[in-house]
Amino acid sequence: MNNDIKGAMTVESDVMINAKGIIKKFNIGKENELEILHGIDLTVRKGEFVSIVGQSGSGKSTLMNIIGILDKPTGGEYTLDGIDISKAKDNQLSAIRNQKIGFVFQTYNLIPRTSAIKNVELPMLYAGVKARERKERAMELLKLVGMDKRMDHKPDELSGGQKQRVAIARALVNDPAIILADEPTGALDSGTGRAVMDLFHKLNEEKGITIVLITHSNELAEETKRVLTLRDGLIIGERKGQNSEVFR
């Protein structure tokens, strides 16, 4: 474990995410102060495939930013994989995020003029991994997601589904504890989106990777083992995905 995050470690458990009373406000102390999250309680166990479903304005993006340590809550407590994020120092947060979380976004976030394999290598470059090891790991992951024949292609030479597969491979390079997937099929046609979801199921079932899917689509949410419904900054319901057994 990186020395930057050792001091933030708490006890080991089978819980990946433990959030209690998460509040998020913007423009604090001003006339236009706005509270987006009103006290979120959320628990995700290791190896789960969970979806958080809600329409625009429900607070999904705000909650994802807090889970992904891209933003801090105004109030409440948050523990990720045994690390108390609420008490972590600023210089620890980046290291925790880079080592513990793999992000997959609707917009792919690939570097345009760089090949697929170089895009996948990039997080390892920042982590100080040696060139040979970076290349071997990137090739392994591109093969895992079915992109080993396209690793030298640049993003503008790839389809939307292929770009998302590269993005998933990149999310896996540092062996994250969890993948956060924010509307990962939103820019894809139904057939390509199906292939991407199948890949998530494979990673969860065969590799045991914890996945949290953020989506507005009830159809996609029903594929996951547990569905949490977010509305007006509160989790108002929780249920088992109706189709979760079909995709196991």
BELVENZI-V702142 format. One record per residue. N is the residue number from 1. PSI is psi in whole degrees, -180 to 180 (* if undefined). OMEGA is omega in whole degrees, -180 to 180 (999 if undefined). NEAR is the number of other C-alpha atoms within 12 Angstrom. Layout:
N & PSI & OMEGA & NEAR
N & PSI & OMEGA & NEAR
This chain:
1 & 140 & 178 & 15
2 & 138 & -180 & 20
3 & -26 & -178 & 13
4 & -23 & -176 & 21
5 & -1 & -180 & 29
6 & -42 & -176 & 20
7 & -14 & -179 & 22
8 & -3 & -176 & 27
9 & 139 & 175 & 25
10 & -141 & -176 & 20
11 & 154 & 176 & 16
12 & 145 & 175 & 14
13 & 178 & 179 & 17
14 & 11 & 180 & 19
15 & 128 & 178 & 25
16 & -49 & 180 & 35
17 & 128 & 174 & 39
18 & 101 & -179 & 29
19 & 132 & -178 & 31
20 & 124 & 174 & 26
21 & 37 & -176 & 23
22 & 121 & 178 & 35
23 & 139 & 175 & 29
24 & 122 & 177 & 32
25 & 151 & 175 & 27
26 & 154 & 179 & 20
27 & 45 & -175 & 13
28 & 131 & 178 & 13
29 & -1 & 180 & 10
30 & 169 & -179 & 10
31 & -31 & -178 & 8
32 & 27 & 177 & 10
33 & 137 & -175 & 12
34 & 127 & 177 & 18
35 & 119 & -177 & 26
36 & -44 & 178 & 30
37 & 131 & -168 & 35
38 & 21 & 180 & 28
39 & 68 & -176 & 28
40 & 128 & 170 & 37
41 & 125 & -175 & 29
42 & 128 & 175 & 37
43 & 128 & 176 & 29
44 & 126 & -180 & 34
45 & 157 & 180 & 28
46 & 135 & 179 & 28
47 & -1 & 179 & 28
48 & 155 & 169 & 33
49 & 105 & -172 & 43
50 & 144 & 174 & 42
51 & 146 & 172 & 44
52 & 113 & -173 & 49
53 & 139 & 179 & 44
54 & 155 & 180 & 34
55 & 173 & 177 & 20
56 & 136 & -179 & 18
57 & -1 & -179 & 19
58 & -19 & -178 & 27
59 & 10 & -177 & 35
60 & -50 & -177 & 38
61 & -40 & 178 & 32
62 & -44 & 179 & 35
63 & -41 & 179 & 44
64 & -40 & 180 & 38
65 & -34 & 179 & 24
66 & -45 & 177 & 37
67 & -40 & -178 & 47
68 & 6 & 179 & 38
69 & 32 & 173 & 35
70 & -15 & 179 & 23
71 & 160 & -180 & 25
72 & 144 & 175 & 29
73 & 155 & 175 & 33
74 & -32 & 179 & 26
75 & 161 & 180 & 23
76 & 179 & -178 & 26
77 & 144 & -178 & 29
78 & 123 & 176 & 38
79 & 130 & 179 & 37
80 & 117 & 177 & 44
81 & 45 & 177 & 35
82 & 1 & -179 & 30
83 & 125 & 179 & 37
84 & 97 & -178 & 30
85 & -31 & -179 & 39
86 & -28 & -177 & 31
87 & -2 & -179 & 23
88 & 143 & 178 & 28
89 & 160 & -177 & 21
90 & -38 & -177 & 19
91 & -9 & 178 & 18
92 & -26 & -171 & 26
93 & -43 & 180 & 32
94 & -43 & 180 & 23
95 & -41 & 178 & 30
96 & -46 & -180 & 38
97 & -45 & -177 & 37
98 & -34 & -176 & 34
99 & -28 & -171 & 34
100 & -21 & -170 & 37
101 & 133 & 171 & 39
102 & 127 & -178 & 35
103 & 138 & 171 & 44
104 & 118 & -176 & 37
105 & 161 & 177 & 32
106 & -32 & -174 & 28
107 & 8 & 175 & 23
108 & -47 & -180 & 36
109 & 42 & 175 & 24
110 & 152 & 177 & 35
111 & 120 & -169 & 23
112 & -44 & -172 & 17
113 & 17 & -176 & 15
114 & 140 & -178 & 21
115 & 164 & 180 & 26
116 & -46 & -177 & 41
117 & -37 & 178 & 40
118 & -35 & 175 & 34
119 & -41 & -180 & 39
120 & -35 & -179 & 46
121 & -24 & -168 & 39
122 & -48 & 179 & 32
123 & -33 & 178 & 34
124 & -32 & 176 & 29
125 & -45 & 178 & 23
126 & -28 & -179 & 19
127 & -2 & 177 & 19
128 & 20 & 179 & 15
129 & 140 & -178 & 19
130 & 153 & -171 & 16
131 & -47 & -178 & 18
132 & -44 & 179 & 14
133 & -39 & 177 & 18
134 & -48 & -177 & 27
135 & -44 & -179 & 26
136 & -43 & -180 & 21
137 & -42 & 179 & 30
138 & -43 & 179 & 40
139 & -41 & 179 & 31
140 & -45 & -177 & 25
141 & -37 & 176 & 32
142 & -35 & 175 & 37
143 & -41 & 179 & 22
144 & -39 & -178 & 26
145 & 10 & 176 & 35
146 & 27 & -178 & 24
147 & 20 & -178 & 31
148 & -20 & 179 & 24
149 & -6 & -175 & 18
150 & 19 & -172 & 25
151 & -21 & 180 & 34
152 & 1 & 179 & 24
153 & 146 & 176 & 25
154 & 160 & -176 & 23
155 & -38 & -179 & 31
156 & -3 & 175 & 19
157 & 7 & -177 & 18
158 & 152 & 174 & 24
159 & 170 & 179 & 21
160 & -44 & 180 & 29
161 & -38 & 178 & 34
162 & -40 & 176 & 34
163 & -42 & -179 & 44
164 & -33 & 176 & 45
165 & -40 & 176 & 46
166 & -42 & 179 & 52
167 & -37 & 178 & 43
168 & -43 & 177 & 47
169 & -43 & 179 & 45
170 & -37 & -180 & 45
171 & -22 & -175 & 43
172 & -8 & -167 & 41
173 & -36 & -178 & 42
174 & 18 & 179 & 36
175 & 60 & -173 & 28
176 & 157 & 176 & 32
177 & -26 & -175 & 38
178 & 147 & 171 & 43
179 & 128 & 172 & 46
180 & 117 & -178 & 43
181 & 110 & -176 & 42
182 & 105 & -178 & 36
183 & 53 & -172 & 36
184 & -18 & 179 & 41
185 & 7 & -173 & 39
186 & -30 & -178 & 28
187 & 12 & -174 & 21
188 & 153 & 173 & 25
189 & 170 & -171 & 15
190 & -40 & -179 & 16
191 & -44 & 180 & 14
192 & -39 & 177 & 22
193 & -38 & 177 & 28
194 & -43 & 180 & 22
195 & -39 & 180 & 24
196 & -43 & 178 & 36
197 & -38 & 177 & 38
198 & -37 & 179 & 27
199 & -41 & 177 & 31
200 & -43 & 178 & 43
201 & -40 & 179 & 33
202 & -45 & -180 & 21
203 & -38 & -180 & 29
204 & -46 & -175 & 28
205 & -42 & -174 & 22
206 & -32 & -178 & 15
207 & -11 & 179 & 22
208 & 22 & -177 & 21
209 & 131 & 176 & 31
210 & 130 & -179 & 40
211 & 132 & 171 & 44
212 & 118 & -179 & 46
213 & 122 & 176 & 49
214 & 122 & -175 & 44
215 & 158 & 171 & 37
216 & -5 & -174 & 30
217 & 113 & 176 & 25
218 & -31 & -180 & 26
219 & -46 & 177 & 22
220 & -41 & -179 & 38
221 & -36 & -178 & 35
222 & -16 & 178 & 31
223 & -21 & -175 & 32
224 & 163 & -175 & 41
225 & -29 & -180 & 34
226 & 136 & -177 & 33
227 & 124 & 176 & 37
228 & 128 & -179 & 35
229 & 124 & -179 & 34
230 & 130 & 178 & 36
231 & 129 & 177 & 25
232 & 42 & 174 & 23
233 & 14 & 178 & 32
234 & 146 & 172 & 31
235 & 114 & -173 & 30
236 & -8 & -179 & 21
237 & 156 & 178 & 19
238 & 136 & -180 & 25
239 & 166 & 173 & 23
240 & 139 & 178 & 22
241 & 129 & -175 & 27
242 & -30 & -177 & 19
243 & 14 & -174 & 19
244 & -35 & -178 & 26
245 & -27 & -179 & 16
246 & -34 & -173 & 13
247 & 17 & 178 & 24
248 & * & 999 & 20
